[in-house]
Amino acid sequence: MDLTLFVVGLVKVVLGGLVAALGIGLSMRGLGRLLDSHPVEELRQGNVAAGLVHATSLVSLGLLVQHALKATSDAVDLAVQNPPVSAMSVLQLLGLALVHVGLSLAVGVAVLALGVRLFDKMTPGIEELAEVRKGNIAAALLLCAFLLVIALLTAPGLQAALNGLIPFPQLPTGMLRAPA
């Protein structure tokens, strides 16, 4: 049994849970403001259309942010596998990982908000957000698909841009290199 690997795995689980909770909070608050609705109130009223859009925004944000967690996880794995690991380097890596994940959450919410605005501009004559607030499931489904496509197509770019913030350790010559 490798105790270090076990502890690192537990830290990754906790970090993933914390990022998920923060992401859910940001997404619900940000999209709620954009839609001029309150997700909890929409749930109480049984607005399926708004529920679909809020749920899709959460999935879309997860698609965008998962790469930030993967890059952080890879950097931690490389640091642990290449001793010596000092307490200062671990703290530095954790601090930079928090900045990395926080920035990816903020960019993810901004990308989704811009996606909603772009969708609204692409369909003149229809006020989609008002239709979603009224419970129009057809408008919600189309907006949901748009959010998912935006997330899927922008995630690789976000991943590439944010990977530069993670301090991947230098590997000896001849070993695999960290992603660029």
C-alpha positions in Angstrom: 0.0 0.0 0.0 1.3 3.5 -0.9 0.2 5.8 1.8 1.4 8.9 0.0 -0.7 8.0 -3.1 -3.7 7.4 -0.8 -3.4 10.8 0.9 -2.9 12.5 -2.5 -6.1 10.8 -3.8 -8.1 12.0 -0.7 -6.8 15.5 -1.2 -8.0 15.4 -4.8 -11.4 14.2 -3.8 -11.8 17.0 -1.3 -10.5 19.6 -3.8 -12.9 18.3 -6.4 -15.8 18.5 -4.0 -14.9 22.0 -2.9 -14.6 23.2 -6.6 -17.9 21.5 -7.4 -19.7 23.3 -4.5 -18.1 26.7 -5.5 -18.9 26.1 -9.1 -22.5 25.3 -8.4 -22.9 28.4 -6.3 -21.3 30.6 -8.9 -23.2 29.1 -11.7 -26.6 29.3 -10.0 -26.0 32.9 -8.9 -24.5 34.1 -12.2 -27.1 32.5 -14.5 -29.9 33.5 -12.1 -28.9 37.1 -12.5 -28.6 36.7 -16.2 -32.0 35.1 -16.5 -33.4 37.5 -13.9 -34.7 34.6 -12.0 -34.1 32.8 -8.7 -33.3 29.1 -9.2 -34.8 28.1 -5.8 -38.0 30.0 -6.5 -38.2 28.5 -10.0 -37.9 25.0 -8.5 -40.7 25.8 -6.0 -42.9 27.0 -8.8 -42.1 23.9 -10.9 -40.7 25.8 -13.9 -39.3 22.9 -15.8 -37.8 25.1 -18.5 -35.8 27.2 -16.0 -34.8 24.0 -14.3 -33.4 22.6 -17.5 -31.4 25.7 -18.2 -30.0 25.9 -14.7 -29.1 22.2 -14.8 -27.4 22.5 -18.2 -25.5 25.5 -17.0 -24.1 23.3 -14.2 -23.1 20.5 -16.5 -21.6 23.0 -18.9 -19.5 24.6 -16.2 -18.4 21.2 -15.1 -17.2 20.5 -18.6 -15.2 23.7 -18.6 -13.7 23.4 -15.2 -12.8 19.7 -15.3 -9.6 20.5 -17.2 -8.4 22.9 -14.5 -8.8 20.1 -11.9 -7.0 17.6 -14.3 -4.1 20.0 -14.8 -3.8 20.6 -11.1 -4.0 16.9 -10.4 -1.3 16.1 -13.0 1.0 18.7 -11.4 0.5 17.2 -8.0 1.2 13.7 -9.3 4.4 14.9 -11.0 5.6 16.7 -7.8 4.9 13.7 -5.6 6.6 11.3 -7.9 9.8 13.5 -8.2 11.1 13.9 -4.6 12.2 15.8 -2.7 8.9 17.5 -2.0 9.2 20.4 0.4 6.3 21.8 2.5 6.9 25.2 0.8 6.6 23.7 -2.7 3.3 21.9 -1.7 1.9 25.2 -0.3 3.0 27.1 -3.5 1.4 24.4 -5.7 -1.9 24.5 -3.7 -2.0 28.3 -3.8 -1.5 28.4 -7.5 -4.0 25.5 -8.0 -6.6 27.6 -6.1 -5.9 30.6 -8.4 -6.0 28.3 -11.4 -9.4 26.7 -10.5 -10.9 30.0 -9.3 -9.9 31.7 -12.6 -11.3 28.7 -14.6 -14.6 29.0 -12.7 -14.8 32.7 -13.4 -13.9 32.3 -17.0 -16.4 29.4 -17.3 -19.3 31.4 -15.9 -18.3 34.3 -18.2 -18.2 32.1 -21.3 -21.7 30.7 -20.4 -23.1 34.2 -19.8 -21.6 35.4 -23.2 -23.1 32.2 -24.8 -26.6 33.1 -23.5 -26.2 36.6 -24.8 -24.9 35.4 -28.2 -27.9 32.9 -28.4 -30.3 35.8 -27.7 -28.7 37.9 -30.5 -28.8 35.0 -33.0 -32.6 34.7 -32.7 -34.0 38.2 -33.3 -37.7 38.6 -32.7 -37.8 36.0 -29.9 -37.0 36.9 -26.3 -35.7 33.4 -25.2 -34.9 34.3 -21.7 -38.4 35.7 -21.2 -39.8 32.5 -22.8 -37.7 30.3 -20.4 -39.0 32.4 -17.4 -42.5 31.7 -18.7 -41.8 28.0 -18.8 -41.3 27.5 -22.6 -39.6 24.1 -22.7 -38.8 24.3 -26.4 -36.8 27.6 -25.9 -35.1 26.0 -22.8 -34.0 22.9 -24.7 -32.5 25.0 -27.5 -30.7 27.2 -25.0 -29.5 24.1 -23.2 -28.1 22.6 -26.4 -26.4 25.9 -27.1 -24.8 26.1 -23.7 -23.5 22.5 -24.0 -22.0 23.2 -27.4 -20.3 26.4 -26.2 -18.8 24.5 -23.3 -17.6 21.6 -25.3 -16.0 23.8 -28.0 -14.4 26.3 -25.6 -13.1 23.9 -23.0 -9.9 22.9 -24.9 -9.0 26.5 -25.4 -9.6 27.3 -21.7 -7.5 24.3 -20.8 -4.6 25.3 -23.0 -4.7 28.9 -21.7 -4.9 28.0 -18.1 -2.3 25.2 -18.2 0.4 27.9 -18.3 -0.5 28.9 -14.7 0.4 25.5 -13.2 4.1 25.2 -12.3 4.8 21.7 -13.7 8.0 20.4 -12.2 11.1 20.0 -14.4 11.7 16.4 -15.3 15.1 14.9 -16.0 16.2 14.7 -19.6 14.6 11.8 -21.5 11.4 11.7 -19.4 7.9 12.6 -20.6 7.2 16.3 -20.5 4.3 18.1 -18.9 1.5 19.2 -21.3 2.2 22.4 -23.1 
